[in-house]
Amino acid sequence: MLSGLPFYYKPLATDENEGPPSPCKLRIIAIKKLLFQLLTIVAIGYASYLGTSAFLNSGFMGHVHRPGCPHRNFTALPNNYSLPSGDKIPSVALGVWQAGKGEVGAAVTTALKAGYRHIDGAWIYRNEEEVGQALKASGVPRDQLWLTSKLWNTFHAPEDIEPALDDTLAKLNTEYLDLYLIHWPVAFKKDSDNVLDEELTANPYQTWKKLEEMVDKGKVRNIGISNFNIARVKNLTANPLKYKPAINQVELNFWNPQPELLQWAKENDLLLESYSPLGSNKQVSESLAVPEVKKISRMLGLTPAQVILSWHVQRGTVVLPKSVTPSRIVENFKLVGLPQPLFDMLEKAATSHPPKRVVNPSEYWKLGFDVFDEEWPF
Ligand SMILES: NC(=O)c1ccc[n+]([C@@H]2O[C@H](COP(=O)([O-])OP(=O)(O)OC[C@H]3O[C@@H](n4cnc5c(N)ncnc54)[C@H](OP(=O)(O)O)[C@@H]3O)[C@@H](O)[C@H]2O)c1
């Protein structure tokens, strides 16, 4: 009657000849029972591992190796994007805003060793000299690097642009920039402390014409804009431009994913760069704790930061994570294509809550209006 049951279900005493089991026999039976349970757990675990691997390696994941994880296949993300000039901009950069003196050089060195070739900087970050020293010491040939810098708000007047650019070039130890951006669609009066220059702000074409001249002089290979909303972009591109903006660098992250701007930029052939992609230092912890991010991270064996940064590139943007922590710098460069259902899940989660900006200096600058509004007072 009991023969179909596992051995440890055998009754302890089945006939009169067997007396009650000794304590030693009881211990042996308990050990056997434990061993059987352990074997069952291991078998179930192994079977689900095989099942998950088969799922992850199935057709929908594509056939490109994820760096550092050779037994799995993931879809590829673009390593670079083509710009109107024909140049190819690497899809991942090391951002160096708030990378302090004494740490930014080491961060650049670590990044170059990890494979980064794109550094996103700006004159106002006040660390270009140390970045330049690290670039020089690296020995990486200049033509293999992509260097971006940004024109600060006090230098929008045509006569101030070339000296500002020359200062950046000298600090970075380079003869040219791959990309020079108008940092904000806001001009300040020369040498002022954030005093708005309404005329230059209302009409960015004067600034742009000088930037075009810098391209023709060979000091800059591509020019673009940053923090421009659709109305600001149109305000610039309504002019007879010789070179259209190659890039718009804007805040894009889980909290402020800007799907309309992204869609419009794609339709108008304007590549976006995602700044503060992890939510900047203010929101990074919250970003990494988003339930959908954690779920995808567990399913794919990626870190939460890798999930978010991969999502940015999969949306078709250049991503600019900043870190001065060596392990994070390395981690942030290993990105993969997310399976479409998981990408869609994250996109939906990011676009289903009211957007919240992390970076907005309008009040700090006492502009009297919001720099991200569609309509301005002048
Ligand atoms: N055009 C503009 O107006 C503008 C504005 C803002 C930013 N940007 C550009 O975008 C870049 C990035 O933006 P951001 O610096 O604001 O923010 P971010 O890259 O979203 O976040 C940086 C923060 O995340 C942390 N972090 C980085 N990788 C991590 C990881 N794998 N795990 C956990 N924490 C991680 C960093 O810490 P540690 O450094 O301590 O590792 C730092 O606190 C800037 O550096 C700049 O180049 C441009």
The ligand as a MOL file (V3000), in Angstrom:
LIG
                    3D

  0  0  0     0  0            999 V3000
M  V30 BEGIN CTAB
M  V30 COUNTS 48 52 0 0 0
M  V30 BEGIN ATOM
M  V30 1 N 23.4600 70.6920 -20.4550 0
M  V30 2 C 23.1440 70.8420 -19.1930 0
M  V30 3 O 22.5950 71.8820 -18.7810 0
M  V30 4 C 23.4210 69.7230 -18.2350 0
M  V30 5 C 22.8030 69.6970 -16.9760 0
M  V30 6 C 23.0550 68.6200 -16.1390 0
M  V30 7 C 23.9120 67.6110 -16.5350 0
M  V30 8 N 24.5380 67.6720 -17.7630 0 CHG=1
M  V30 9 C 25.4680 66.6070 -18.2140 0
M  V30 10 O 24.9380 65.3320 -17.8730 0
M  V30 11 C 25.8620 64.6510 -17.0320 0
M  V30 12 C 25.1360 63.7120 -16.0710 0
M  V30 13 O 24.1750 64.3900 -15.3210 0
M  V30 14 P 24.2120 64.5080 -13.7330 0
M  V30 15 O 25.6210 64.5700 -13.2960 0
M  V30 16 O 23.3060 65.6100 -13.3600 0 CHG=-1
M  V30 17 O 23.4820 63.2160 -13.2330 0
M  V30 18 P 23.4730 61.6200 -13.3860 0
M  V30 19 O 24.5200 61.1350 -14.2860 0
M  V30 20 O 22.0490 61.3000 -13.6480 0
M  V30 21 O 23.7490 61.1930 -11.8780 0
M  V30 22 C 24.9900 61.3510 -11.2660 0
M  V30 23 C 24.8640 60.7700 -9.8560 0
M  V30 24 O 24.6250 59.3620 -9.9390 0
M  V30 25 C 25.6370 58.6430 -9.2380 0
M  V30 26 N 25.8770 57.4210 -10.0250 0
M  V30 27 C 26.4380 57.3330 -11.2520 0
M  V30 28 N 26.4730 56.0580 -11.6810 0
M  V30 29 C 25.9200 55.3060 -10.7080 0
M  V30 30 C 25.6760 53.9260 -10.5690 0
M  V30 31 N 26.0200 53.0600 -11.5180 0
M  V30 32 N 25.0810 53.4880 -9.4300 0
M  V30 33 C 24.7310 54.3660 -8.4550 0
M  V30 34 N 24.9320 55.7020 -8.5250 0
M  V30 35 C 25.5220 56.1680 -9.6480 0
M  V30 36 C 26.8070 59.5700 -9.1820 0
M  V30 37 O 27.6010 59.3020 -8.0470 0
M  V30 38 P 29.2080 59.2540 -8.0430 0
M  V30 39 O 29.7330 60.2900 -8.9760 0
M  V30 40 O 29.5190 59.5550 -6.6170 0
M  V30 41 O 29.5970 57.8570 -8.4280 0
M  V30 42 C 26.1130 60.9270 -9.0510 0
M  V30 43 O 25.7210 61.1630 -7.7200 0
M  V30 44 C 26.6240 65.7820 -16.3540 0
M  V30 45 O 27.8290 65.3540 -15.7750 0
M  V30 46 C 26.8100 66.7230 -17.5270 0
M  V30 47 O 27.8560 66.2650 -18.3600 0
M  V30 48 C 24.2900 68.7040 -18.6060 0
M  V30 END ATOM
M  V30 BEGIN BOND
M  V30 1 1 1 2
M  V30 2 2 2 3
M  V30 3 1 2 4
M  V30 4 1 4 5
M  V30 5 2 4 48
M  V30 6 2 5 6
M  V30 7 1 6 7
M  V30 8 2 7 8
M  V30 9 1 8 9
M  V30 10 1 8 48
M  V30 11 1 9 10
M  V30 12 1 9 46
M  V30 13 1 10 11
M  V30 14 1 11 12
M  V30 15 1 11 44
M  V30 16 1 12 13
M  V30 17 1 13 14
M  V30 18 2 14 15
M  V30 19 1 14 16
M  V30 20 1 14 17
M  V30 21 1 17 18
M  V30 22 2 18 19
M  V30 23 1 18 20
M  V30 24 1 18 21
M  V30 25 1 21 22
M  V30 26 1 22 23
M  V30 27 1 23 24
M  V30 28 1 23 42
M  V30 29 1 24 25
M  V30 30 1 25 26
M  V30 31 1 25 36
M  V30 32 1 26 27
M  V30 33 1 26 35
M  V30 34 2 27 28
M  V30 35 1 28 29
M  V30 36 1 29 30
M  V30 37 2 29 35
M  V30 38 1 30 31
M  V30 39 2 30 32
M  V30 40 1 32 33
M  V30 41 2 33 34
M  V30 42 1 34 35
M  V30 43 1 36 37
M  V30 44 1 36 42
M  V30 45 1 37 38
M  V30 46 2 38 39
M  V30 47 1 38 40
M  V30 48 1 38 41
M  V30 49 1 42 43
M  V30 50 1 44 45
M  V30 51 1 44 46
M  V30 52 1 46 47
M  V30 END BOND
M  V30 END CTAB
M  END
